[in-house]
């Protein structure tokens, strides 16, 4: 029993060290490119060695980033890389989709090697290796959701700022610049991208539509529709934005009430999701022989697959029950 506990402790330590290593790499990339914009994203692939992305300080992290950048180039044209890149932009992470794929693949390979050296079991090592993409993708989706909620929370104040600027005699383009300079991220970052796109020759209508596709907020879709209609047929845009702001405030209040009423159901979903994995870890430590039967015997493997399928179905059912559109 003590030997099994020691193995688990060593594995967790190695796993934590690898996760920390890749978090440091991602943090460095984020800090190195924190001022990125959409135009910069598109032009990055055409920079040559010795360009703006090359740092004068050739430390280990810079060399690691250059290595990742070079080996990620073949993945840049993949549809999967472009889809991931869109998600990364929605999360506010200035990272190319191809670089994300390379980092996850390298991390999975490192975790597989570490887990195999500790446990000497390929199945356990494979499970650990495949867990990294799932964990990272889950974190990415959580960041997207958090950023979208923060954007919606700020949208009401943003519309009030734009409406007041319009009443003060500013044009809508000037009001966008005011929001980009005066408000906090993430909404200031998104409006700064709009201002930058317009300065690069993209029409304001197209820049707003690109922002709406990037943010994927139904509230902001309403704002973009109102602005486009006003620019075509005229009208009092400030008054329309005030009305939309009041509507958004009411919707946020209702969402908070719904979240409070469904808190127990969401907690149940989390418990149901994590409980089987904790039980499996407990069995691996205290009843190792019986747990190995699940991995080696055909009946055990079928039971694991069926259990995972039923768990996923249960999570989706609970999600449908507790999620209420406002």
C-alpha positions in Angstrom: 0.0 0.0 0.0 2.8 2.4 1.0 4.6 1.6 -2.3 1.5 2.6 -4.3 1.1 5.8 -2.3 4.7 6.7 -3.1 4.2 6.0 -6.8 1.2 8.3 -6.8 3.0 11.0 -5.0 6.0 10.8 -7.4 3.7 10.9 -10.4 1.7 13.9 -9.1 5.0 15.7 -8.4 6.3 15.1 -11.9 2.9 16.0 -13.4 2.8 19.3 -11.5 6.3 20.1 -12.5 5.5 19.6 -16.2 2.3 21.6 -15.9 4.2 24.4 -14.2 6.8 24.4 -17.0 4.3 24.8 -19.7 2.3 27.4 -17.8 5.6 29.4 -17.6 6.1 29.1 -21.3 2.5 30.3 -22.0 2.9 33.1 -19.6 6.1 34.3 -21.3 4.4 34.2 -24.7 1.5 36.1 -23.4 3.7 38.8 -21.8 5.9 38.9 -24.9 3.0 39.7 -27.2 0.5 41.3 -24.8 0.1 44.3 -27.1 -0.9 42.2 -30.2 -3.7 43.2 -32.5 -5.6 41.5 -35.3 -3.3 43.0 -38.0 -0.3 41.8 -36.0 -1.8 38.3 -35.9 -2.1 38.2 -39.7 1.4 39.7 -40.4 3.3 37.6 -37.8 3.7 34.6 -40.1 5.6 36.7 -42.6 8.2 38.1 -40.2 11.7 36.9 -41.0 14.4 35.9 -38.5 15.9 39.0 -36.9 12.5 40.8 -37.2 10.5 42.4 -34.4 9.7 39.2 -32.7 13.3 38.3 -32.1 14.5 39.4 -28.7 18.0 40.7 -28.0 18.2 38.6 -24.9 18.7 35.1 -26.1 17.7 33.4 -22.8 16.2 29.9 -22.5 12.6 31.1 -22.8 13.3 33.0 -26.0 15.0 30.0 -27.5 12.1 27.8 -26.5 9.6 30.2 -28.0 11.6 30.5 -31.3 11.7 26.7 -31.4 7.9 26.5 -31.0 7.4 29.2 -33.6 9.5 27.4 -36.2 8.1 23.9 -35.8 4.5 25.3 -35.7 4.6 26.8 -39.2 3.5 23.6 -41.0 0.3 23.6 -38.8 -0.6 27.2 -39.7 -2.8 26.2 -42.7 -4.8 23.6 -40.9 -8.5 24.3 -40.3 -8.1 23.1 -36.8 -5.4 25.6 -36.1 -7.5 28.4 -37.5 -10.5 27.3 -35.3 -8.2 27.2 -32.2 -6.8 30.6 -33.1 -10.3 32.0 -33.1 -10.9 30.6 -29.6 -7.6 31.9 -28.4 -8.6 35.4 -29.6 -11.9 35.1 -27.8 -10.0 34.2 -24.6 -7.7 37.2 -25.1 -4.6 35.0 -25.5 -2.3 36.4 -28.2 -1.2 33.0 -29.4 -1.4 31.4 -32.8 -3.5 28.2 -33.2 -0.5 26.4 -34.7 1.6 27.3 -31.7 -1.1 26.1 -29.3 -1.1 22.7 -31.1 2.7 22.4 -30.8 2.7 23.3 -27.1 0.0 20.8 -26.3 1.6 18.0 -28.3 5.0 18.6 -26.7 3.3 18.7 -23.3 1.5 15.5 -23.9 4.6 13.8 -25.1 6.5 14.9 -22.0 3.7 13.8 -19.7 3.6 10.4 -21.4 7.3 9.9 -20.9 7.2 11.0 -17.3 4.2 8.9 -16.4 5.7 5.8 -18.2 9.0 6.2 -16.3 7.1 6.4 -13.0 4.4 3.8 -13.5 5.9 1.6 -16.2 2.4 1.1 -17.6 1.6 2.3 -21.1 -2.2 2.6 -20.4 -1.7 4.9 -17.4 0.8 6.9 -19.4 -1.6 7.3 -22.4 -4.4 8.4 -20.1 -2.2 11.0 -18.5 -1.0 12.2 -22.0 -4.5 12.5 -23.3 -5.6 14.3 -20.2 -3.5 17.4 -20.9 -5.3 18.5 -24.1 -8.6 18.0 -22.3 -7.5 20.0 -19.3 -6.0 22.8 -21.4 -9.1 23.0 -23.7 -11.4 23.1 -20.6 -9.4 25.9 -19.2 -9.5 27.8 -22.5 -13.3 27.5 -22.7 -13.5 28.7 -19.1 -11.4 31.7 -20.0 -13.6 32.5 -23.0 -16.7 32.3 -20.8 -15.2 34.5 -18.1 -14.0 37.1 -20.7 -17.4 37.1 -22.4 -19.2 37.6 -19.0 -16.8 40.4 -18.2 -17.5 42.0 -21.6 -21.2 41.8 -21.0 -20.8 43.3 -17.5 -18.9 46.3 -19.0 -21.2 46.7 -22.0 -23.8 48.8 -20.2 -21.2 51.3 -19.0 -19.6 51.3 -22.4 -22.9 52.2 -24.1 -23.5 55.0 -21.6 -20.1 56.4 -22.4 -20.7 56.2 -26.1 -24.1 57.9 -25.8 -22.7 60.7 -23.6 -19.9 61.2 -26.1 -22.4 61.4 -29.0 -24.4 64.0 -27.1 -21.2 66.0 -26.5 -20.7 66.2 -30.2 -18.3 63.4 -30.9 -18.6 61.2 -33.9 -19.2 57.4 -33.4 -15.5 56.8 -34.4 -14.3 59.2 -31.8 -16.6 57.6 -29.2 -15.0 54.3 -30.0 -11.6 55.8 -29.3 -12.8 57.2 -26.0 -14.0 53.7 -24.9 -10.6 52.1 -26.0 -8.7 54.7 -23.9 -10.9 55.2 -20.8 -12.4 51.8 -20.0 -10.8 48.6 -18.6 -10.1 45.3 -20.5 -11.6 43.3 -22.0 -13.9 45.8 -23.6 -11.2 48.4 -24.1 -9.1 45.8 -25.9 -11.9 44.9 -28.3 -12.7 48.5 -29.1 -9.0 49.2 -29.5 -8.9 46.5 -32.2 -11.8 48.1 -33.9 -10.0 51.5 -33.9 -6.9 49.8 -35.2 -8.7 48.0 -38.0 -10.4 51.3 -39.1 -7.0 53.1 -39.1 -5.7 50.2 -41.3 -8.4 50.9 -43.9 -11.2 48.6 -42.9 -14.6 50.2 -42.8 -16.2 50.9 -39.4 -19.2 48.7 -40.3 -16.9 45.7 -41.2 -14.8 46.3 -38.1 -17.8 46.2 -35.8 -19.1 43.0 -37.5 -15.7 41.4 -37.1 -15.8 42.3 -33.4 -19.3 40.9 -33.0 -18.2 37.6 -34.6 -15.1 37.6 -32.3 -17.0 38.3 -29.1 -20.1 36.2 -29.9 -22.4 38.2 -27.5 -26.1 38.5 -28.3 -26.1 41.8 -26.4 -23.4 43.2 -28.6 -25.1 41.9 -31.7 -28.0 44.1 -30.8 -25.7 47.1 -30.4 -24.0 46.5 -33.8 -27.4 46.1 -35.5 -28.6 49.4 -34.0 -25.4 51.2 -35.1 -25.6 49.9 -38.7 -29.2 50.8 -39.0 -28.5 54.3 -37.7 -25.6 54.8 -40.1 -27.9 53.9 -43.0 -31.2 55.7 -42.2 -30.2 58.1 -39.4 -31.8 58.6 -36.1 -31.0 59.4 -32.5 -28.3 56.8 -31.8 -27.6 58.1 -28.2 -31.2 57.4 -27.2 -31.2 54.0 -28.8 -28.0 53.1 -27.0 -29.5 54.2 -23.7 -32.5 51.9 -24.2 -30.2 49.0 -25.1 -28.1 49.7 -22.0 -31.2 49.5 -19.8 -32.2 46.2 -21.4 -28.7 44.8 -20.8 -28.8 45.8 -17.1 -32.1 44.0 -16.7 -30.9 40.9 -18.4 -27.8 40.8 -16.2 -29.9 41.1 -13.1 -32.1 38.2 -14.3 -29.1 36.0 -15.1 -27.7 36.6 -11.6 -31.0 35.5 -10.0 -31.1 32.4 -12.2 -27.4 31.5 -11.3 -28.4 31.8 -7.6 -31.4 29.5 -8.1 -29.4 26.9 -10.1 -26.2 26.9 -7.9 -27.1 23.5 -6.4 -27.6 21.9 -9.7 -24.3 23.2 -11.1 -22.5 22.0 -8.0 -24.1 18.5 -8.4 -22.8 18.5 -12.0 -19.2 19.2 -10.8 -19.4 16.5 -8.1 -20.7 13.9 -10.6 -18.0 14.8 -13.0 -15.1 14.5 -10.6 -16.3 11.7 -8.3 -15.5 8.8 -10.6 -11.9 10.0 -11.1 -11.4 10.4 -7.3 -12.8 6.9 -6.8 -10.5 5.5 -9.5 -7.4 7.1 -7.9 -8.5 5.8 -4.5 -8.9 2.2 -5.9 -5.5 2.5 -7.7 -3.8 3.3 -4.4 -5.6 1.1 -1.9 -6.9 -1.8 -4.2 -4.4 -1.8 -7.0 -4.9 -5.4 -8.2 -8.7 -4.9 -8.6 -8.3 -1.6 -10.4 -5.8 -3.1 -12.9 -8.5 -5.7 -13.9 -10.5 -2.8 -15.3 -7.6 -1.9 -17.6 -6.5 -5.3 -18.6 -9.6 -7.4 -18.9 -12.0 -6.9 -21.8 -15.0 -6.7 -19.5 -13.3 -4.0 -17.5 -12.4 -2.0 -20.5 -16.0 -2.2 -21.8 -17.2 -1.1 -18.3 -14.9 1.9 -18.4 -16.0 3.0 -21.9 -19.7 2.6 -21.0 -19.1 4.5 -17.7 -17.4 7.4 -19.6 -20.2 7.6 -22.1 -22.9 7.6 -19.4 -21.0 10.3 -17.5 -20.8 12.5 -20.6 -24.5 12.0 -21.2 -25.3 12.8 -17.6 -23.3 16.0 -17.7 -25.1 17.2 -20.8 -28.5 16.4 -19.4 -27.7 18.3 -16.2 -26.3 21.2 -18.2 -29.5 21.4 -20.3 -31.6 21.4 -17.1 -29.7 24.2 -15.2 -29.0 26.4 -18.2 -31.8 28.9 -18.9 -31.5 31.4 -21.7 -32.5 35.0 -20.8 
